[in-house]
């Protein structure tokens, strides 16, 4: 079953990712200019691969 994935800009470098009923905040660490409110894109990629 395919689910729509929507990425929405929130502020600064923070984005909200919606996958069906699930929501995830993705952000950059403070040293990269983000607010560190969620995993960064590389951490999210590694987590999705189970690495």
Phi, psi and omega in degrees: 000123180278142177239144174287141174241125181237131177245126183236132175292133178255296177191160179049245177249015183269137177227152173253130178250125178248128179230098186060232181277358185263147178229143182219136176263129178242134183209165175266155175294161182301322181292346177257007177100359179267190179252358178057043179269358179192178180296149175282168182301321180290321176297319179295319177297313179298320179296321181292334177271353181073026183272000000 
